[in-house]
Structures are given as C-alpha cells and as structure tokens.
Amino acid sequence: MLPELVARLLASIRRLRPNHATPPQLDARPPDLESLAATGEYRAVPDLLPLLVAGDALSPAVARTISTLVSGVSPSQLNWLDAEARRFYSVEFGVGNWFSLAPGVVPDLCRAIRPHWRAIGILASHPNGFVRQIAVRELGRSTDGTEIPFLTLRANDWVTEVADTAGDLLAARFVPANRAAVVNALPYIVRMLGHRRQDHHRLVDALGAVLISDDGRDAIATIRTSDRAVARAGYALLFDLLPTHAVVEAALAEPDPVARRQAVRRLPAIGDPSTTAERLARLVSGDRAPSVRHEALALLERCDASRARAVRPHALLDRSAAVRGLARFLASRLDPSLDVRGLYLEALEQGAAATLPAAVLGLGECGTKADGDLVRPLLTADLPRLRRAALQTTASLDPDRVLPLATAALEDSSSGMRSTALRILRRQAYRVDFAALARRMPSVVDSRARKGFLMLFAEAPKWDAAVFLLTALGDPDRGVRDHASDLLDTWVARFNRRHTAPTPAHLHEIRESLDRHASALRGETAGFLRSIIS
C-alpha cells in the first residue's frame, strides 16, 4: 500500500486532469508531480506510466518525476518495477493507455523526454517487444552510466533481438575507460549474470578486463554496500574473475557466513600451502559460523595433515554437531589411534565451562549407555546450555530413563530446555503417560510451561488429545486458552487421518467441556465437535 501522501498526490493528478481546451500553462499537475518526486516513493512509478506515454506537453514533467523516483532503487526494486511495467493496467488516468502504446510513436516520445534516461529505461520494460527494442536503442544514446542498470534488465529479455541489442550496448560499455560507471552499476550487473536466460560469457570476459585494473578494490567496495543476495553473487563473480588475495580476504571479513565459506574454498588457490594451512587452522577454531568451520576443517585435512591432526581435538569439542561429526569421521579414517570417547570423558572430568557442553553432547554421539550416569548430575547445572546438553545426551544413551527427566524438564525455567524436553517426549509419545501429565498441569505455575504441555497433548491418541485440549480451555491464562483453541483447530483439520472411534467416556467429557468452554473456540470448530457428540 502506498503512503497516504503519495496516494493523495496521485489522486490529485487524476482529479486535476485538464480537458482538451485547457492551455498547457494552466495545467495544475506539474506542482503535484514535483511533490511526488520529492517523496522518493518508487512504487508510484507504475501509476505514472499512462501519463508518460500520453504524448502531450506533460510527458517531460512525468519523465522527470519517474527519473527522480527511480534514481536510488536497488536491483530488486528495479526488478519489481520491470515486472510491474509489463503487467500494470490503469484506466483511472484516462490518457494514453500504456498497453496500447504503438511502437511507431516511441522514437518521438523518447526525443521529447530526453535526457531523462531512467524514464526511457522504464519505457524499455513495456510489454510490447517492439517498444522495448526501440527504447533499448534509444538508451544506447546515453553515455553517463544511468542506462546500464536498465540495459542489464533487457540483456535477459526473452525476446532474442532485444537481449542481443542490450548485450551489444553493454559490451561496448564494459571497457576500462568506463570503469567508474561499470563499478557503480555492478549490483545490477551481478543480478543480470545470475539470471541465466541468455548466454553472457562475452560480457563476463569484458567485465573481468574492467575490474582487474585495480585488483578489484572498487568492485569490493561496491559489493560491500549491496544487499546480502547481491553481495553473495558479487563475491562469487569476483572469485571467478579475480581469484586474488584481496578478494578472498575481503570476503573472509564479511559478516555473511555464506560469503566467508565461499572464500574458504578459494584459500588454497591464492597462497603457499603453509600459510593456507595456518589460516584454515585459525578458522577451524575461531570462526563464528559452523558452516565455515566445517569447510575449513575439511580443506585442512587435504592441505596439511599434520596441522589438521593438531586441531582435531579442538574440532571434536566444537559446539556444532556437524563439525564434531566431521572431526570424528576424519579421526576414524586418518587417526584411528585417537581415543575420541576418552577425549570427551577427559573434557567432562576437567569441567571447563567453554568445552563442557560440547563434551557432553559429543559423549552422547559416541558414548555408551553407562556414560549416561556421568552426565545425569548435570541436569541440575546452573548453565541452561549444559542442562540441555545433558538431557539430549541422556536421550541418546539411555532412552528408557529419559522420559521422567524430560517430563520434569517441561517446567524448567529455560525455554531451550523446555523445547528440548518437548522434542524428546514427542519422539517417544507412545510411551508418555498423558493422563498423569493432565493431572499435573493445573499445578504448573509458569504459563509458558503449560503451553508446552499442550503441544505434547496434541501428540496423544486421537480422542484423548481432544479431551485434554478442551479441558485446557478453562486455563486461567488467556495465552494458554488461545493456544489450546488453535491446537483444536488443527485437530479438526486432521480429523480423518485416524479413524479411531471415541469411547462413551470421551464423548461425555467432550460434551461437558463444550458446555463450559465453547465460547473459547472458533465457531466452526465448536460446531464440528458438537456434531460429533450429537
């Protein structure tokens, strides 16, 4: 929805439309167009398209407004405008229907609205391929770089002639002398190359010749200010065009883990083996993203086996299960003498706060049932992460004894602990005593914990679940009642997945609960439940 001011200005432009007898100098719309341009609201552009192609004296003012509104759009916003221009239809302006624009009038229209090249760029998004072709040729007259983003759109055009024309114009601009304009438009170029509708090999080669002149420094600076998707694609492009130390280091400094992981893969190609191995070892132990640490560990094994052996104990105590799993796999294949279970037991005995949760989890991944006795005392630890690790490990090593522990953890003060307990209990729902939980629930003080009980009740046998959830509609907390109502909606939606018949006791309890709490249900759900018991 457009902001109120923008909508009001557009309505004013429609309302103030002069008749054919009104002299141009008395047209009251140009001031509104100037005010509209000052808003910077690019989403107003589609509403101006019929005025742009009306072919009257107002077209230059409309072109100027469109050019101003479009001047700061991102690649994704420009892509939205391109799509809107092809599907937009308006009869409210009553002037120059956008879709019926004849290709023959486009050259005169473009001459009338020069030098507002961005408006001609929007014209190049017209649904008629002949109009697009002519507008693209007109864009070729611009030499200040404003045309490049619009040419990148048309270089992926589904009409081959339009795409070829735009590609030729771009190739002529991808030259070292035009590097500043190319670098400024790099986010749009990157987006174009990512849409593989057309073959852009010649453009990629020409782009590489432009960017290589300063080792990619200006390109890196532009990519860093782009949105995440463009930055990822931009670094991927630079890795192919300029696999240099500067590009890889810039990507490794990015906050985005995907860009850093891409850079890790290029490290072996830019430095000597010793320096590369040292850098990979630091990443294994120091990067904050598990995917980057995982990639660095896998590469380190191929680059320097001795250094990989040195960091393997650290990787075995990584907080990420994926990294620990890779470290154990590599240890079993390349270093069978390493006692992985013994390493976890030693870390457990030392009790260092930084590694203890990972040691507990690691023991759960490769330990024995007897090891469960060593971690159970940690279920009452002060650190929630450690309690959660102990519960997960107990579930892995001794699933027969975890049910009462997980049930008690449903009332833990930590939301992470409650979520872990709920996940464990849902996996073993066939062993849960739901009736005991239902008797216990009213005495649970924390309403968040009672919501966890409801999630577990949803896993109960079909009719038991309905009874437990209906009973919860009498809970004193509004949030719990609403959650129970939502779960009953889901129960009704899945009613025919199981065909178990209700017992008379089920029907009696459902009837009593509906009599007391039907107002807490949606009308459709309450009506369905009443139809069952009638």
WOZI-V719673 format. One record per helix or strand. SS is the DSSP state (@ for helix, = for strand). FROM is the first residue (numbers start at 1). LEN is the number of residues. Records with the same first field share a line. If there is no record, write none. Layout:
SS: FROM-LEN ; FROM-LEN
This chain:
@: 4-12 ; 24-3 ; 29-11 ; 42-11 ; 59-12 ; 75-13 ; 103-11 ; 117-7 ; 129-11 ; 148-7 ; 160-14 ; 176-9 ; 186-9 ; 201-14 ; 217-8 ; 228-14 ; 245-8 ; 257-14 ; 273-14 ; 290-14 ; 305-12 ; 321-14 ; 340-11 ; 353-14 ; 369-12 ; 384-14 ; 399-11 ; 415-13 ; 429-3 ; 434-8 ; 447-11 ; 462-13 ; 478-16 ; 495-3 ; 504-17 ; 523-11
